[in-house]
Amino acid sequence: MTRSPEPTGAVLAVAPARPDRDESGADAVARFARTAADCARVGAAVLDLVPGPGIPLADAVLAVRGAGLLARVAATPDTASAELLSCGADALCAPLNAPAEFLRELRAGAAERGTALHFLARGAAEVALLREVPEPAHVVVVLTDDGPGAVAAFASAMDQVPAGTGRTAAGVGPAGLPVLLTALAGGAHVRIGRGDTPDYAPGTPARDDAQLVARAAGVAKIAQRPPQAPGRAAELLGIKT
């Protein structure tokens, strides 16, 4: 199983709870700011934003950065590339299965602006698409297998990551905790949060995103992979600050 080039520390990214249907854009931005501040206090370094209807993306990015975290924005064809590239994000994260022309446009625009471009893969099959990307800096791998399957799924996905490419693992639903443990043992960075895993334990919803980050930070310290501050995290994720 391939290990991260920086196994002594872990970058904790947060996938926050998605906005409610009746939540205004301004309220969503304010909530992202509170979430970022709360998660920063317990060890997070990055907050992953997903553009949504009515949410001013540039304002959300500014709020997250103002709270002390790096802002990484999900870059999908549902949002115009011009808006993605101009929102002020520290990094954009594009799905590997997005249209080739969209990915080329993002790569060119991100390079011009000095914005880090990460990629998102759902499972080992999509990770294999990284072979078609010139010098990928970082990939976020989303896994759904839980229990013993998490170890095999993680190993299969990591074996597909090109040498020199950073990796973050995220578990969805019941896979959240198994993937967290496996990723820390296997040298990857991790993403946690109610956007991926709404429950703290089976049948017990997480109180907030910070509760999930605090648990991940504690486990990372036990694994001798202490959470990295945003400045160091930026270096590990290929982000220019």
C-alpha positions as CSV (number, residue, x, y, z in Angstrom):
1,M,0.0,0.0,0.0
2,T,1.4,3.4,-1.0
3,R,2.1,5.8,1.8
4,S,1.8,9.6,1.9
5,P,5.1,11.5,1.4
6,E,4.4,13.2,4.7
7,P,3.4,10.4,7.2
8,T,4.2,12.3,10.3
9,G,1.3,14.8,10.1
10,A,-2.3,14.8,8.9
11,V,-4.3,17.5,7.3
12,L,-7.9,17.5,8.5
13,A,-10.4,18.8,6.0
14,V,-14.0,19.4,6.7
15,A,-17.1,18.6,4.6
16,P,-19.7,20.8,6.4
17,A,-23.4,20.0,6.6
18,R,-25.2,21.1,3.5
19,P,-27.5,24.2,3.7
20,D,-31.2,23.6,4.5
21,R,-33.7,24.3,1.7
22,D,-35.1,27.3,3.6
23,E,-31.7,28.7,4.6
24,S,-30.8,32.0,2.9
25,G,-27.6,32.6,1.2
26,A,-26.5,35.1,3.9
27,D,-27.4,32.6,6.6
28,A,-25.5,29.8,4.9
29,V,-22.4,32.1,4.6
30,A,-22.6,33.0,8.3
31,R,-23.0,29.3,9.2
32,F,-19.9,28.4,7.1
33,A,-18.0,31.1,9.0
34,R,-19.0,29.7,12.4
35,T,-18.3,26.1,11.3
36,A,-14.9,27.1,10.1
37,A,-14.0,28.9,13.3
38,D,-15.3,26.0,15.5
39,C,-13.4,23.4,13.4
40,A,-10.2,25.5,13.3
41,R,-10.1,25.5,17.1
42,V,-10.1,21.7,17.3
43,G,-7.6,20.9,14.5
44,A,-9.1,21.4,11.1
45,A,-7.0,23.2,8.4
46,V,-9.3,23.1,5.3
47,L,-13.1,23.5,4.7
48,D,-14.6,22.1,1.5
49,L,-17.3,24.3,0.1
50,V,-19.9,23.0,-2.4
51,P,-21.5,25.8,-4.5
52,G,-25.3,26.0,-4.1
53,P,-28.2,28.0,-5.5
54,G,-28.4,31.4,-3.8
55,I,-25.1,31.1,-2.0
56,P,-22.6,33.8,-2.9
57,L,-19.6,31.7,-3.5
58,A,-17.0,34.5,-3.1
59,D,-18.6,35.6,0.2
60,A,-18.5,32.0,1.5
61,V,-14.8,31.6,0.6
62,L,-14.0,34.9,2.3
63,A,-15.9,33.9,5.4
64,V,-14.0,30.6,5.6
65,R,-10.6,32.2,5.1
66,G,-11.5,34.9,7.6
67,A,-12.1,32.2,10.2
68,G,-8.6,30.9,9.6
69,L,-9.1,27.9,7.4
70,L,-8.1,27.2,3.8
71,A,-11.1,27.2,1.5
72,R,-11.3,24.4,-1.1
73,V,-14.3,24.7,-3.5
74,A,-15.9,21.8,-5.3
75,A,-15.5,22.6,-9.0
76,T,-18.2,20.9,-11.1
77,P,-19.7,21.8,-14.5
78,D,-22.9,22.9,-12.6
79,T,-21.1,26.1,-11.8
80,A,-19.5,28.4,-14.4
81,S,-15.7,28.0,-14.6
82,A,-15.4,31.8,-14.5
83,E,-17.2,32.0,-11.1
84,L,-15.1,29.1,-9.8
85,L,-11.8,30.7,-10.9
86,S,-12.7,34.1,-9.5
87,C,-14.2,33.2,-6.1
88,G,-10.8,33.5,-4.3
89,A,-10.6,29.8,-3.2
90,D,-7.3,28.5,-2.1
91,A,-7.9,25.4,-4.1
92,L,-10.5,24.0,-6.5
93,C,-11.4,20.3,-6.4
94,A,-12.7,18.9,-9.7
95,P,-14.2,15.5,-10.2
96,L,-12.1,13.3,-12.4
97,N,-15.1,12.2,-14.4
98,A,-16.0,15.8,-15.5
99,P,-15.9,16.6,-19.2
100,A,-12.4,16.8,-20.6
101,E,-12.9,20.4,-21.9
102,F,-14.1,21.6,-18.5
103,L,-11.0,20.1,-16.8
104,R,-8.7,21.7,-19.4
105,E,-10.3,25.1,-18.9
106,L,-10.0,24.7,-15.1
107,R,-6.3,23.6,-15.3
108,A,-5.5,26.6,-17.5
109,G,-7.4,29.1,-15.4
110,A,-6.0,27.8,-12.1
111,A,-2.5,27.9,-13.4
112,E,-2.9,31.5,-14.6
113,R,-4.2,32.6,-11.2
114,G,-1.9,30.4,-9.0
115,T,-4.8,28.5,-7.6
116,A,-4.2,24.9,-6.6
117,L,-6.3,22.4,-8.6
118,H,-7.1,19.1,-6.8
119,F,-9.2,16.3,-8.1
120,L,-12.0,14.2,-6.6
121,A,-12.4,10.5,-7.2
122,R,-15.1,8.1,-6.0
123,G,-13.3,4.8,-5.6
124,A,-10.3,3.1,-7.3
125,A,-11.8,3.1,-10.8
126,E,-12.0,6.9,-10.9
127,V,-8.5,7.3,-9.2
128,A,-7.1,5.5,-12.2
129,L,-8.2,8.5,-14.4
130,L,-5.4,10.5,-12.7
131,R,-3.1,8.8,-15.3
132,E,-4.6,11.2,-17.9
133,V,-3.8,14.3,-15.8
134,P,-0.5,16.0,-16.2
135,E,1.4,16.1,-12.8
136,P,-1.7,16.0,-10.5
137,A,-0.8,17.6,-7.1
138,H,-3.6,16.1,-4.9
139,V,-6.6,13.9,-5.0
140,V,-9.5,13.5,-2.6
141,V,-10.7,9.9,-2.7
142,V,-14.3,9.3,-1.4
143,L,-14.9,5.7,-0.2
144,T,-18.2,4.0,0.7
145,D,-17.0,0.6,1.9
146,D,-17.2,0.2,5.7
147,G,-15.9,-2.3,8.2
148,P,-13.2,-4.7,6.8
149,G,-14.0,-3.5,3.3
150,A,-12.6,0.0,4.1
151,V,-9.1,-1.4,4.3
152,A,-9.3,-3.2,0.9
153,A,-11.0,-0.2,-0.8
154,F,-8.4,2.2,0.6
155,A,-5.5,0.1,-0.5
156,S,-6.9,-0.4,-4.0
157,A,-7.5,3.3,-4.4
158,M,-4.1,4.3,-3.1
159,D,-2.3,1.9,-5.4
160,Q,-3.8,3.9,-8.3
161,V,-2.4,7.2,-7.1
162,P,0.7,8.4,-9.1
163,A,3.9,8.8,-7.2
164,G,4.3,12.3,-5.8
165,T,0.6,13.0,-5.7
166,G,-0.9,13.9,-2.3
167,R,-4.0,12.1,-1.1
168,T,-6.9,12.7,1.2
169,A,-9.5,10.0,2.0
170,A,-13.1,10.6,3.0
171,G,-15.7,8.0,4.1
172,V,-19.4,8.4,3.4
173,G,-22.0,7.4,5.9
174,P,-21.0,4.3,7.9
175,A,-17.7,4.3,6.1
176,G,-16.6,7.5,7.9
177,L,-14.9,6.1,10.9
178,P,-13.3,3.0,9.2
179,V,-11.9,5.2,6.5
180,L,-10.6,7.7,9.0
181,L,-8.7,4.9,10.9
182,T,-7.5,3.3,7.7
183,A,-6.3,6.6,6.2
184,L,-4.4,7.6,9.2
185,A,-2.7,4.2,9.4
186,G,-2.0,4.3,5.6
187,G,-0.4,7.8,5.5
188,A,-3.2,9.7,3.8
189,H,-4.8,13.0,5.0
190,V,-8.5,12.8,5.9
191,R,-11.8,14.6,5.4
192,I,-14.5,14.4,7.9
193,G,-17.8,16.3,8.5
194,R,-21.5,16.0,8.3
195,G,-21.5,16.6,4.6
196,D,-20.0,13.1,4.3
197,T,-21.0,11.5,7.6
198,P,-24.0,13.0,9.5
199,D,-23.8,10.5,12.4
200,Y,-21.2,10.4,15.2
201,A,-22.2,6.8,15.9
202,P,-24.9,4.5,14.6
203,G,-28.2,6.1,15.5
204,T,-26.5,9.1,17.0
205,P,-26.4,12.2,14.8
206,A,-23.3,14.3,15.1
207,R,-23.9,17.5,17.2
208,D,-21.9,19.6,14.7
209,D,-19.0,19.3,12.4
210,A,-16.6,20.3,15.1
211,Q,-17.5,17.2,17.1
212,L,-16.3,15.0,14.2
213,V,-13.2,17.0,13.7
214,A,-12.3,16.8,17.4
215,R,-12.6,13.0,17.3
216,A,-10.4,12.9,14.1
217,A,-7.9,15.1,15.7
218,G,-7.7,12.9,18.8
219,V,-7.3,9.8,16.7
220,A,-4.6,11.5,14.6
221,K,-2.6,12.3,17.7
222,I,-2.9,8.7,18.9
223,A,-1.7,7.5,15.4
224,Q,1.3,9.9,15.7
225,R,-0.1,11.9,12.8
226,P,-0.9,15.2,14.6
227,P,-3.2,17.7,12.8
228,Q,-1.4,20.2,10.8
229,A,-2.0,24.0,11.0
230,P,-3.3,25.7,7.9
231,G,0.1,27.1,7.0
232,R,1.7,23.7,7.0
233,A,-1.3,22.2,5.4
234,A,-1.0,24.6,2.5
235,E,2.5,23.3,1.8
236,L,1.4,19.7,1.9
237,L,-1.6,20.3,-0.4
238,G,0.4,22.4,-3.0
239,I,-1.5,25.6,-2.1
240,K,0.2,29.0,-2.5
241,T,-0.5,31.4,0.3
